[in-house]
């Protein structure tokens, strides 16, 4: 932890206690310290109240009626789309597709390429870091098309190996699909530079932004990516709302993913024509309440400032990693010499990750254990599972200190010491 990060924690630039009062879960003095924010975040009352107001007083199906309530719902739905476009600096709101989550967004893209673009001899390049939603979908695409799936491996300091990337990116590569931020080891790949190299070969680029957009000001035009996906529930919005951004030419070339509802223009007996962007990808009744909640969540984050959020979260995660390592007997899977994200992945010597999280839960500390939907990454780390503590801007130094005490309690319960066991003594690690 550097001096700048220490200063941020002393003077974060915003009132953490005031922020905590915006979250009913935290204001209720809930005893559980929540450090599983990479899985999902708590919701501020501003989001909950806006959604409640919609369902109580404005509820109607958007895009389908001429009565005032339907028009109000349509206006709110499209306002949310415009706000999302501005939030990620998209060229147009027509390039914003509402989905259920980042997983559906990434699957929509892979489904199209697997059925319509890829062919035998082609290659799809992903990384060892990928969440299953940006891995299994491309496995399917390659299996359907006869293309080959290749992985960019990790090098030093939990970074993607630049030489491996250079060796595997070729004229055969048709898609580069990468996480903008790891959901496990906090690695932040140099995605902009990687995209530039891919585009020089005509490669389509897909960014999984699920762990990026909630924490960092996002500019898809500056990044240069062809597609960008993220989920609302990881940034204070409700479950069930996600976003796919795509460059217009690619979205226009893609056929619909689902059929029915407002995604059509005209239906003949034997054929149909489809609506313009973005509606051809939004079949059936859409989650207008979720879109309104996402709109409110973005407003809330922007009110605090993404720059302040990013600085505080990274400083707090750095503090957690430093103090955790100082306990001894802990293996931390996280860059030390490079910029990192908001989580700390670790294993406690001699303890199964599930035992660690279960005992910590009994001490009112919530963390994640398992493979975190990244089995290929865990194989690359030569472990089968791990523990993950992930912070948000409403977490405090005091909560991190309580987490550290809980780690010590795990040792006490299991009868362990800092040097009592090694990886070799624990086959699950």
Buried (B, 14 or more C-beta within 10 A) or exposed (E): BEEEBEEBBEEBEBEBEEBBBBBEBBEEEEEEBBBBBBBBBBBBBBBBEBBEEBEEEBEBBBBEEEEEBBBBBBEBBBBBBBBBBEBBBBEEBBBBBBBBBBBBBBBBBBBBBBEEBBEEEBBBBBBBBBBBBBBBBBBBBBEBBEBBBBBBBBEEEBBBBBEBBEEBBEEBBBBBBBBBBBBBBBBBBBBBEBBEBBBEEEBBBBBBBBBBBBBBBBEBEEBBBBBBBBBBBBBBBBBBBBBBBBBEEBBEEBEBBEBEBBBBEEEEEEEBEBBEBBBBBBBEEBBBBBBBBBBBBBBBBBEBBBEBBBBBBBBBBBBBBBBBBEBEBBBBBBBEEBEBBBBBBBBBBBBBBEBBBEBBBEBEBBBBBBBBBBBBBBEBBEBBBBBBBBBBBBBBBEBBBBBBEBBEBBBEBBEBEBEBBEBEEBEBB
